[in-house]
Amino acid sequence: MSVPSAAEQRLKLRTELRKARASAGLTQRQVAKVMEWSPSKLLRIESGEVSISVNDLRPLLTTYGISDRHQIEYLLDLARGSRKLPFAEYRDVFRSEFVQFLALEASASIGRYFNSLQLPRLLQTEEYARAIAVAYGSSTTLNGTEERMLEAQLARQDLLLSENCPELFFILDEVILHRQVGGRGVMRAQLQRLAELSKHPKVTLMVIPYTAGAHAGIQGPFTLFEFAGEEKPETLYIETAQGDTIESDKPEKTRRYLELFWQLEDLGIRDNIDVLTNRLIERMDEGVDDLAALLEAPPAA
């Protein structure tokens, strides 16, 4: 039996602590006062943003009236196992919410990604990712912080090589495949990478063609995670224009976005992605610029 990841154990612990406080009939403010904590500390613990030490957990369980030895040991074990989240070493460059996102991504059983402007991070080559980072910045070179963010992004892709790789579903808008991020050479290599990934046993790639017209996904990118354990709810992340993520595990919201993902799947082409990318590479090698070719073409008679 595999050992739960740090992210899974933190999720379990936060769920158990919320239940324990509710059973004790205490508010967050009341608990914070008894523990002599700031209210924000308990809020961050219950949201899973930060871990809780064993030394802090013992008196907290006493406050909640938990005295069963086996239950106490179970919760203490969860606290010990949740201390080291994946990508915790990047807390100096990412907000805690995004570090939590990375941890959940590593422990999910299913990941669903939709993007209409650029390739999802898990699919990007280093050169493509660097070109995106430069476009976001104010200089043609990345500073130290930006280099570390790029390093973390590439480290995420180790998930694709893992024996425990989750089922990953990616829906892309066709425009992503035509935008030559980083120039012709960079995009050519990126398309080759997509062709390779289309053969990955845990990866499903889908492309929504231009002919699909307007669709609900145009409102912006989002990611959905599902987990094997019942105590871990589906989690939704919506990416804002500023690159921040908004998290929600409310069933009514995650269900709505799951249904949206299924609708987008019905619009997408999922077969022969390698054929599609190879044809785009051929057009690129021939120097064909679709928009320029259209403008230069003689008008229809």
Secondary structure as UniProt FT lines:
FT   HELIX           6..24
FT   HELIX           28..35
FT   HELIX           39..47
FT   HELIX           54..63
FT   TURN            64..65
FT   HELIX           69..81
FT   TURN            86..87
FT   HELIX           88..90
FT   TURN            91..93
FT   HELIX           96..107
FT   STRAND          110..115
FT   HELIX           121..123
FT   HELIX           126..136
FT   HELIX           144..156
FT   HELIX           157..161
FT   TURN            163..164
FT   STRAND          167..173
FT   HELIX           174..178
FT   TURN            181..182
FT   HELIX           184..197
FT   TURN            198..199
FT   TURN            201..202
FT   STRAND          203..208
FT   HELIX           210..212
FT   HELIX           216..219
FT   STRAND          222..226
FT   TURN            230..231
FT   STRAND          235..239
FT   TURN            241..242
FT   STRAND          245..248
FT   HELIX           251..267
FT   HELIX           273..285
FT   TURN            286..287
FT   HELIX           290..296
//
